[in-house]
Amino acid sequence: MNNLTERLEQRRPVVVAVAVMALLLLLAYWGGFPQSVAVGTLALGLAFLIGVVLFFGFLVYWFYFSPLPEKQQRQLVTKTPTPLIRQLVGTGATIAAALITIGLFWDELWHRLYGVGEVVNDFWWRPHILLYMGMGINALFALGGMALIMQRGRGTMRQRFRSEPLVGLLTLAAGFQALTAPFDPLWHSIFGLDITAWSLPHLLLGMGLLTVMIVGSSIQFSLAERHPWRILGSVGLNEAVTIVMLMLAATVLFQFGTTEWEAIGPVFSSDYGLFQRPEWLYPVVIISMGVFIGMTALHLTRRVGAATLVFGLALALRLLLLAIFGAAEPPANMSFKTNVIILAPMIALDLWYAWRLRGGKIEAPTTWIGGSIALALTTFVIGLPLIGQLLYYPRLLPTVVIGMIVFGSLMAVIAGWAGQWLGSWLRRLGETESQTQTEALVNRRQVTWVGAGALLVALLFVAWFITTASPPVA
């Protein structure tokens, strides 16, 4: 039995990689492909982008899951970096995540106000520049932290990556981000405008941004005081920043995944690319994204209530951005509908975990399975009526609702499994020996205050950058 478990654990990365690739291709298919481009040219473009994903997937496997030779297993990497490096890298990732989230919101707003054509003709418009700044800050801190690790350690490349695994993982994510970001304008120049927002370059960009934010949150949590599963208790600064980072990840994920449905008005043309997707898909997307982030938050922090807190803060941030930008007014008509729909399912997920914690069964696999099902059921009971009231599409026809229930339940369990595994894995990667050096603790506090000041300066710059921006010219 133990050998079987070990074999399954070793093959888990392969299963995850295959599932991610299948999901990307399915989403890209539903996003629609340009019809005016030769099939061979399109196939080459798809093969190249998929090859990039597979390459970075192999790097993750090689650095984190491939077995080390027995001799290397006995050798210890000397001069393991202190938590100060993680604090520095985590601070940079937090600032980057804030800039990226605001930049994406601003980018969508300008899309709605000024159309799509200007984006292709003016690649360097200000929302994009803000995104590049965020990506650059993240890459600078991640690569800088990894360089310090390489200098301080002794051993093979894999040993050094595993000595500070979260910093190494963020470095890979930054590399993936830097390599895939230029593909979007290149894709547009070759294949033209996207039919919907789910083009493959957009999906890769979203995956890179999501990875950076989730790994950044786990770096912050690796510096927090560890506790067993609990509901109440004090919340330290690093744990609070962890929740904020996961909130930003949820915000970005929902923007990529759901805003097209929210944008549909009472009168719409059926030739819009979104209608190539199954009509039952919208709540399935909400369930999949919600349970994935919710489970990641729960199993990373092991704090019951984390899922509700993450999505409650995401709703508050959405309302704040809508108010600051005036984006809820015509003609932009941006909304917070999805944020409202997902809130009750998150509460149900946390209530289930609270009940399991009280019964002492929270570590059992039936906990995450039951939580995933509880979230899906709450979406069907409360979310579907809200969809009927708040959105013009999808229509809640009997055959459509059946598809929502069947595929929503299936994806709830799949995404729940992925989220709880990812949260637990990232938590394990961040577990290091306790640091007792007073100097290291003082330095971390200094970095925290300097980082808070840097974030404030960055937000003030963003405010100036946005208010002085001129609309794009065709």
Secondary structure, DSSP 8 states (H G I E B T S, - for coil): -HHHHHHHHHHHHHHHHHHHHHHHHHHHHHH---SSS-HHHHHHHHHHHHHHHHHHHHHHHHHHTS---HHHHH---SS---HHHHHHHHHHHHHHHHHHHHHHHHHHHHHHHH-SHHHHH-TT-HHHHHHHHHHHHHHHHHHHHHHHHHHH--S-HHHHHHHSHHHHHHHHHHHHHHHHTTHHHHHHHHH-S-SSS--HHHHHHHHHHHHHHHHHHHHHHHTS----SBSSS---HHHHHHHHHHHHHHHHHHHHHHHHHHT--SS--TTSGGGGS-TTHHHHHHHHHHHHHHHHHHHHH-BTTHHHHHHHHHHHHHHHHHHHHTTTSTTT----HHHHHTHHHHHHHHHHHHHHHHTT-TTSHHHHHHHHHHHHHHIIIIIHHHHHHH-SSS---HHHHHHHHHHHHHHHHHHHHHHHHHHHHHHHHT-------HHHHHHHHHHHHHHHHHHHHHHHHHHHHHHT------
